Amino acid sequence: MPEVHILAGSKSDEEIVSRIAKKLEEKGITFKIDYVSAHREPERAREIVKSSDAQVFIAVAGLSAALPGFVASLTAKPVIGVPVKGKNSTLDGLDALLSMVQMPNGVPVACVGINAAENAALLAERILKACK
């Protein structure tokens, strides 16, 4: 059973995902990775989240960055959002950042800085330690 489930909205986020995975490996934390879009594959995303045994989710997304909020709406487990400065972002990732931090009441998403992959992994580690 993975401790952390990393979800990314697109294969274009692969570099950020690999940095998260590397840091989790360094810390001895087990993880699973899935690429799924909240916009293009909502039913698949729902199934992945609902069937996951992970204790923490890390959701990586750019542009409108719906994935972290979508995941948080489906689970009571902690969700860490990683906003990505995508190649199509005219706002240098601020669009993704604001989409994550401006969640409505009842849909909490922890959010790290733009492209801050390592901080997401370190925050997941702290959450896991606090739950033990």
C-alpha positions as CSV (number, residue, x, y, z in Angstrom):
1,M,0.0,0.0,0.0
2,P,1.5,3.3,-1.0
3,E,1.7,6.0,1.7
4,V,1.4,8.9,-0.9
5,H,-0.6,8.9,-4.2
6,I,0.8,11.4,-6.7
7,L,-1.7,12.5,-9.3
8,A,-0.8,14.8,-12.2
9,G,-3.2,16.4,-14.7
10,S,-1.0,15.8,-17.7
11,K,2.2,14.0,-18.9
12,S,3.6,17.5,-19.4
13,D,3.9,17.6,-15.6
14,E,6.3,14.6,-15.6
15,E,9.4,16.6,-14.6
16,I,7.6,17.9,-11.5
17,V,6.3,14.4,-10.7
18,S,9.7,12.9,-11.0
19,R,11.2,15.4,-8.6
20,I,8.4,14.6,-6.0
21,A,9.1,10.8,-6.5
22,K,12.8,11.3,-6.1
23,K,12.4,13.1,-2.8
24,L,9.9,10.6,-1.5
25,E,12.3,7.8,-2.4
26,E,15.1,9.6,-0.5
27,K,12.8,9.7,2.6
28,G,11.8,6.0,2.3
29,I,8.2,6.9,1.6
30,T,6.2,4.6,-0.7
31,F,4.1,6.1,-3.4
32,K,2.1,5.5,-6.5
33,I,1.8,7.8,-9.6
34,D,-1.2,8.3,-11.9
35,Y,-1.8,10.8,-14.7
36,V,-5.4,11.8,-14.9
37,S,-7.3,14.9,-15.9
38,A,-10.1,16.3,-13.7
39,H,-11.5,18.0,-16.9
40,R,-11.1,15.3,-19.5
41,E,-11.5,12.1,-17.3
42,P,-13.6,13.0,-14.3
43,E,-15.0,9.5,-13.8
44,R,-11.5,7.9,-14.0
45,A,-10.1,10.5,-11.6
46,R,-13.0,9.8,-9.2
47,E,-12.3,6.0,-9.3
48,I,-8.6,6.5,-8.7
49,V,-9.2,8.7,-5.7
50,K,-12.0,6.5,-4.2
51,S,-10.0,3.3,-4.6
52,S,-6.7,4.7,-3.3
53,D,-5.3,3.3,0.0
54,A,-2.8,6.2,0.3
55,Q,-2.8,8.4,3.4
56,V,-1.9,11.6,1.5
57,F,-2.5,12.8,-2.0
58,I,-0.2,15.1,-3.9
59,A,-2.0,16.7,-6.9
60,V,0.1,18.4,-9.6
61,A,-1.6,20.7,-12.1
62,G,-1.2,23.8,-14.2
63,L,-3.4,26.5,-15.8
64,S,-6.9,26.2,-14.1
65,A,-5.5,23.6,-11.8
66,A,-8.8,21.9,-11.0
67,L,-7.2,18.5,-10.0
68,P,-6.3,19.3,-6.3
69,G,-9.7,20.7,-5.5
70,F,-11.4,17.9,-7.4
71,V,-9.4,15.3,-5.3
72,A,-10.2,17.2,-2.1
73,S,-13.9,17.1,-2.9
74,L,-13.7,13.3,-3.0
75,T,-11.7,12.4,0.1
76,A,-11.2,13.4,3.7
77,K,-7.5,12.6,3.4
78,P,-4.9,15.5,3.1
79,V,-4.4,16.9,-0.4
80,I,-1.3,18.8,-1.3
81,G,-1.5,20.9,-4.4
82,V,1.6,21.6,-6.6
83,P,0.9,24.5,-9.0
84,V,2.9,24.2,-12.2
85,K,4.1,26.9,-14.5
86,G,3.1,25.3,-17.7
87,K,4.3,26.1,-21.2
88,N,0.9,27.6,-22.0
89,S,0.7,29.7,-18.9
90,T,0.6,33.4,-19.6
91,L,0.7,34.1,-15.9
92,D,3.8,32.2,-15.0
93,G,2.0,29.7,-12.9
94,L,0.0,32.2,-10.8
95,D,-3.2,31.0,-12.4
96,A,-2.6,27.5,-11.0
97,L,-1.5,28.8,-7.6
98,L,-4.6,31.0,-7.2
99,S,-6.8,28.1,-8.4
100,M,-5.4,26.0,-5.6
101,V,-5.3,28.4,-2.7
102,Q,-8.8,29.9,-3.3
103,M,-10.8,26.7,-2.6
104,P,-14.2,27.2,-1.1
105,N,-14.9,26.4,2.6
106,G,-15.1,22.7,3.1
107,V,-12.6,21.8,0.3
108,P,-9.2,22.2,1.9
109,V,-6.1,22.0,-0.2
110,A,-2.6,22.5,1.2
111,C,-0.6,24.3,-1.4
112,V,3.2,24.7,-2.0
113,G,4.9,27.2,-4.2
114,I,4.9,27.1,-8.0
115,N,6.9,24.1,-9.2
116,A,7.9,23.3,-5.6
117,A,8.0,19.6,-6.0
118,E,10.4,18.9,-3.2
119,N,8.3,20.9,-0.7
120,A,5.3,18.8,-1.6
121,A,7.2,15.7,-0.7
122,L,8.5,17.1,2.5
123,L,5.0,18.3,3.5
124,A,3.7,14.8,2.8
125,E,6.4,13.4,5.0
126,R,5.5,15.7,7.9
127,I,1.8,14.8,7.6
128,L,2.6,11.1,7.6
129,K,4.8,11.5,10.7
130,A,2.1,13.5,12.5
131,C,-0.4,10.7,11.8
132,K,1.7,8.0,13.4
